[in-house]
Amino acid sequence: MLMNNTEQTYQAGNGQIIKYRQKAAKYDFNHLLVVFSGFLHAKPGNYDFANALNDCPCDVLWIADDFQGMYTYYMCINQDFCVEKAVQEFIGVKLDELGLTWKQMTFTGFSKGGSAALYHGLKFGVKNIVITVPQINVGSYIHNH
């Protein structure tokens, strides 16, 4: 099954709206790949690796970093970590829907997405984190750019 080209939304308990796309597993693979996106445009709204992961045998979940019309590194708005909480709630809901655990996931991303994959993955003990060129000093990067 190809990626659902329709962007979907989820409203977290704290009111944050999460935009996402999802592709169902081709086989009984029992794994979820969560993709965090890097920068693409001045305004948010991209899904990294979309074409490359269409043939991936496991479930794939692309989460847009588009919260209140801005990039947030999937963490916070004005130092309010409401985005972090909403993203973690959303991933938990998806895991429950699939009958999976935090150990049956891989987080991936590059640049900004790599930072988010590393941040959320380490926080929750995700077994597999595959990233490239993460921005480690996020606060300094945002301040300077």
Backbone as a ProteinNet text record, in pm:
[ID]
protein_1_A
[PRIMARY]
MLMNNTEQTYQAGNGQIIKYRQKAAKYDFNHLLVVFSGFLHAKPGNYDFANALNDCPCDVLWIADDFQGMYTYYMCINQDFCVEKAVQEFIGVKLDELGLTWKQMTFTGFSKGGSAALYHGLKFGVKNIVITVPQINVGSYIHNH
[TERTIARY]
84.8	0	89.2	63.4	140.4	99.3	185.9	157.4	23	-54.9	-179.4	-142.3	-171.9	-135.1	-218.8	-322.4	-407	-345.6	-318.7	-268.6	-382	-351.8	-450.1	-412.9	-505	-476.6	-519.7	-452.8	-484.4	-481.9	-584	-583.9	-548.2	-434.8	-387.3	-474	-462.1	-537.1	-512.7	-394.3	-363.2	-403	-474.5	-524	-434.8	-311.2	-220.3	-269.2	-265	-304.1	-177.6	-176.7	-63.5	-104.9	-26.1	-48.5	43.7	-11.2	68.7	18.1	100.9	65.3	109.6	42.1	71.7	60.8	150.5	148.6	141.2	46.8	30.5	140.1	170.4	270.3	223.9	320.6	289.9	273.5	341.6	340.4	320.7	309.7	297.6	437.1	482.1	620	640.7	534.6	540	645.3	646.9	742.5	684.7	717.5	674.1	796.4	804.2	908.7	846	898.4	848.8	950	901.6	988.8	961.3	1066.5	1062.2	1129.7	1067.7	1117	1213.9	1303.8	1396.9	1335	1415.5	1369.3	1355.8	1259	1247.2	1212.4	1111.6	1064	1067.6	1037	1027.1	911.2	807.6	693.2	693.2	647.1	643	549.8	568.3	476.2	539.7	645.8	706	716.2	725.6	738	860.7	970.2	1095.3	1083.4	1157.5	1170	1038.2	939.8	807.8	816.6	879.7	890.6	981.2	1088.9	1186.2	1128.3	1029.6	976.7	846.5	801.4	678.2	690.2	810	828.8	876.4	885.5	926.9	820.8	861.2	762.1	686.7	735.9	668.7	575.6	500.5	418	510.4	473	551.4	459.1	508.5	433.8	520	473.7	542	470.4	543.8	484	538.2	447.7	488.2	527	631.2	668.4	600.8	471.8	389.9	293.1	336.3	254.8	232.2	107	68.7	142.7	162.6	222.6	372.1	440.6	585.4	656.2	786.8	870.9	896.6	901.6	921.2	1027	1087.1	1175.2	1099.2	967.5	880.7	893.9	927.9	951.7	860.6	876.4	806.8	776	685.1	652.4	669	756.4	783.6	815.4	897	943.5	830.7	718.2	608.9	619.6	646.6	672.1	543.3	441	312.9	326.8	416.7	437.1	500	602.6	666	561.3	479.4	377.9	277.4	235.8	138.7	196.8	321.4	386.3	399.9	440.3	457	323	220.3	85.9	42	61.4	20.6	91.2	220.9	295.3	243.9	216.2	160.3	26.4	-58.5	-188	-168	-75.4	-49.1	7.2	94.6	148.1	36.2	-53.8	-166.3	-253	-279.5	-359.6	-296.1	-163.1	-90	-55.8	-79.5	-46	103.7	178	324	370.1	499	560.3	666.1	717.4	823	949.7	965.8	1083	1066.3	947.2	920.6	910	994.7	993.1	1132.9	1138.8	1259.9	1222	1301.9	1285.3	1393.1	1356.5	1453.8	1429	1533.8	1525.7	1664.3	1670.3	1798.7	1784.4	1895.6	1899.2	1801.4	1704.5	1606.7	1532	1497.1	1429.1	1516.4	1647.2	1740.5	1748.9	1745.2	1744.9	1621.3	1506.3	1381.3	1381.2	1428.7	1434.3	1523.4	1636.8	1728.8	1666.8	1608.4	1547	1437.4	1339.4	1226.3	1269	1357.1	1402.8	1476.5	1568.8	1642.7	1553	1459.9	1370.4	1284.6	1249.1	1159.4	1222.8	1352.7	1420.9	1387.2	1366.6	1340.3	1464.9	1446	1557.8	1642.3	1577.4	1648.4	1628.9	1739	1736.3	1836.6	1786.8	1872.1	1864.1	1975.2	1974	2100.3	2091.7	2209.9	2207	2320.5	2347.1	2246.7	2226.7	2133.5	2192.1	2105.7	2149.3	2148	2267.2	2278.9	2248.6	2299.5	2277	2156.6	2038.6	1916.2	1892	1901.7	1878.8	1970.8	2098.5	2195.1	2164.6	2127.4	2097.3	1976.2	1871.9	1752.3	1783.4	1859.5	1896.7	1975.1	2065.8	2152.1	2090.1	1981.6	1922.1	1778.1
-117.9	0	123.9	216.2	339.6	431.5	529.8	625.3	691.3	710.9	784.4	928.5	973.1	1108.5	1214.6	1172.7	1266.5	1296.9	1422.8	1463.2	1449	1389.6	1368	1452	1466.1	1541.8	1462.3	1492.4	1435.4	1550.5	1563	1665	1600.6	1643.6	1590.3	1643.6	1580	1620.6	1765	1816.6	1955.4	2055	2007.2	2096.1	2111.5	2065	2076.3	1987.1	2041.1	1967.1	1911.2	1780	1714.1	1675.1	1718.3	1680.9	1562.7	1464.3	1345.4	1272.7	1181.1	1084.5	947.6	844.6	710.3	609.3	510.2	399.8	270.3	186.7	58.7	-39.4	-131.9	-235.8	-325.6	-375.5	-469.4	-611.1	-640.9	-773.7	-758.9	-870.2	-869.7	-845.7	-722.7	-687.6	-648.1	-605	-566.9	-461.2	-356.8	-248.3	-119.7	-9.2	122.5	210.3	270.7	367.4	506	589.9	726	821.3	904.4	995.9	1139.2	1203.9	1345.5	1422.9	1531	1603	1714.9	1738.3	1850	1974.3	2077.9	2201.1	2179.2	2242.6	2241.9	2381.3	2440.6	2571.5	2669.1	2794.7	2894.3	2861.9	2798.6	2757.7	2605.9	2553.1	2407.7	2336.7	2205.1	2125.5	2025	1957.6	1855.7	1722.7	1617.6	1481.6	1418.3	1409.4	1355.3	1206.2	1163.7	1023	961	1040.3	988	885.2	919.1	824.6	707.3	733.3	628.4	520.8	555.6	460.6	393.8	420.7	356.8	204.9	151.6	6.9	-52.4	28.6	-20.8	-118.6	-237.6	-339.3	-311.6	-220.6	-195.4	-74.5	-51.3	68.9	190.4	296.9	419.9	535.4	619.4	735.1	858.8	950	1076.3	1182	1253.7	1359.8	1493.7	1584.5	1717.6	1803.5	1882.3	1978.9	2111	2115	2231.6	2254.1	2335.6	2364	2514.1	2552.1	2693.8	2767.8	2698.7	2760.5	2784	2714.4	2733.3	2601.6	2600.8	2487.2	2493.4	2376.7	2372.7	2271	2201.5	2088.5	1980.3	1980.7	1883.6	1892.9	2012.5	2027.8	2129.7	2257.8	2358.9	2485	2564.4	2697	2793	2889.9	2987.4	2918.4	2816.6	2738.2	2664.9	2648.4	2565.2	2432.7	2325.2	2195.4	2118.9	2196.3	2137.3	2053.7	2090.4	2014.7	1879.2	1878.1	1753.1	1656.9	1706.6	1622	1570.2	1656	1615.9	1509.6	1527	1430.2	1295.3	1296.7	1171.2	1102.4	1179.8	1122.9	1058.5	1130.8	1083.1	952	947.5	824.4	709.6	737.5	635.8	583.2	672.3	632.8	542.1	579.6	499.5	362.6	359	230.3	140.2	198.4	121.1	67.2	152.5	109.3	-10.6	-10.8	-117.3	-235.3	-220.1	-325.8	-342.9	-231.3	-234	-163.9	-181.2	-114.6	-15.7	64.5	160.7	90.6	-35.8	-111.6	-163	-152	-200	-83.5	16.9	136.4	175.4	247.2	315.9	461.2	552.7	695.4	735	816.7	861.3	1005.3	1067.5	1203.2	1256.4	1366.6	1431.4	1579.8	1640.4	1780.9	1804.3	1892.1	1920.2	1793	1712.9	1585.8	1489.2	1491.6	1408.5	1450.5	1580.7	1631.3	1582.5	1589.6	1545.6	1395.2	1317.6	1172.2	1134.3	1201.1	1174.7	1216.4	1334	1386.3	1293.6	1266.2	1182.5	1037.3	988.7	850.3	822	910.6	891.5	908.8	1000.8	1026.7	904.6	828.7	715.6	579.8	575.2	447.4	370.3	441.8	375.3	296.3	173.5	82.8	125.9	177.1	212.1	359.4	430.8	570.8	583.4	621	634.9	780.2	853.4	996.4	1034.8	1147.2	1208.4	1357.3	1414.3	1555.9	1624.4	1570.5	1638.6	1771.1	1865.2	1992	1972.4	1964.1	1932.3	2053.6	2167.6	2289.8	2364.7	2310.5	2362.6	2508.5	2542.6	2679.4	2778.6	2747.4	2834.7	2845.6	2733.8	2733.9	2825.1	2809.8	2891.8	3038.9	3068.3	3207.3	3270	3193	3247.7	3244.5	3170.7	3160.2	3205.4
0	0	0	-89.2	-93.9	19	45.4	151.1	123.9	228.6	216.8	185.4	63.6	23.2	92	159.6	230.8	365.5	387.1	517.5	618.2	730.4	835	956	1048.4	1170.2	1292.3	1401	1531.4	1630.5	1713.7	1817.2	1949.3	2003.9	2132.3	2246	2359.5	2477.5	2519.1	2486.5	2523.4	2414.1	2311.3	2206.4	2085	2092	1977.2	1862.8	1742.5	1622.9	1558.7	1536.1	1471.2	1330.5	1233.2	1093.7	1062.2	991.3	963.9	840.4	794.9	690.5	740.4	692.6	742	628.7	631.4	535.3	614.3	576.6	645.5	603.8	693.3	665.8	552.1	475	367.1	421.4	529.8	589.3	739.2	808.6	953.7	1011.6	1003.1	1034.5	1180.4	1249.4	1390.7	1421	1338.6	1358.4	1300.9	1365.7	1320.3	1298.6	1182.6	1150	1157.9	1246.3	1264.1	1201	1107.8	1033.9	1077.7	1127.7	1164	1050.9	1005.6	887.7	920.8	826.5	834	771.6	756.1	691.6	542	480.6	335.7	285.2	339.9	296.4	414.2	384	490.6	584.8	528.9	610	621.7	732.7	752.3	654.1	645.2	567.5	473.7	512.4	425.9	499.8	417.5	470.1	405.5	480.1	427.3	397.2	296.5	257.1	210.7	171.9	136.6	23.5	-85.7	-197.5	-164	-95.1	-64.1	27.7	109	206.7	163.3	42.3	-4.9	-8	-30.4	-36	96.4	199.2	330.5	381.1	428.4	466.1	596.5	680.8	808.6	797.6	904.6	911.6	917	845.9	846.4	884.1	972.7	1020	999.4	914.3	892.1	974.3	1058.5	1139.2	1090	1055.9	1010.1	1130.5	1113.2	1217.3	1182.6	1202	1167.6	1282.5	1376.8	1493.7	1501.3	1492.1	1490.9	1379.5	1264.9	1146.8	1154.4	1244.6	1255.4	1283.9	1256.9	1295	1444.6	1508.7	1654.1	1697	1601.2	1632.3	1707.9	1694.6	1761.9	1913.6	1962.6	2106.2	2172.9	2137.3	2216.1	2135.9	2192.7	2141	2257.6	2241.1	2348.1	2481.3	2475	2588.9	2662.8	2596	2647.7	2573.1	2643.8	2581.3	2547	2509.8	2470.6	2343.3	2254.8	2131.4	2162.9	2246.2	2287.9	2344.2	2436	2498.8	2396.6	2303.8	2201.5	2108.2	2065.3	1976.3	2046.5	2170.6	2244.4	2267.8	2297.4	2311.6	2179.6	2070.5	1937.6	1901.2	1923	1892.1	1979.6	2105	2193.5	2144	2094.9	2040.1	1918.6	1830.1	1710.3	1747.7	1846.5	1892.5	1944.7	2022.9	2075.6	1961.9	1861.7	1746.9	1676.5	1669.8	1599.9	1691.2	1820.8	1915.9	1934.6	1926.1	1937.6	2064	2097	2212.2	2164.1	2257	2224.3	2174.4	2206.2	2160.9	2017.9	1961.6	1825.8	1728.2	1749.3	1665.7	1625.3	1516.2	1474.7	1451.9	1504.9	1478.4	1379.4	1281.2	1183.1	1142.5	1091.6	1039.8	1012.6	938.2	919.4	948.1	988.7	1026.2	1141.5	1124	1228.5	1267.9	1169.1	1196.4	1274	1246.1	1320.9	1466.7	1489.7	1627.3	1701.1	1635.1	1697.4	1722.4	1624.8	1640.4	1758.3	1770.2	1880.5	2014.3	2018.5	2140.9	2191.6	2106.3	2148.3	2168.9	2083.6	2094.8	2224	2261.6	2386.6	2507.8	2498.6	2611.5	2644.6	2541.7	2563.6	2539.5	2526.5	2514.6	2387.8	2278.6	2150.8	2112.9	2073.2	2047	1926.5	1822	1698.7	1664.9	1651	1609.1	1495.2	1376.6	1258.5	1213.2	1228.8	1197.1	1120.9	1052.6	991.9	1023.9	1033.7	1059.3	1152.6	1272.9	1364.7	1411.5	1437.8	1496.4	1647.2	1704.7	1846.8	1935.2	1899.7	1978.1	1921.7	1944.8	1883	1919.3	2046.7	2088.7	2019.9	2012.3	1945.1	1796.2	1733.8	1590.5	1563	1642.7	1622.1	1644	1747.4	1777.4	1661.4	1602	1496.5	1357.3	1339.2	1206.3	1206
[MASK]
+++++++++++++++++++++++++++++++++++++++++++++++++++++++++++++++++++++++++++++++++++++++++++++++++++++++++++++++++++++++++++++++++++++++++++++++++

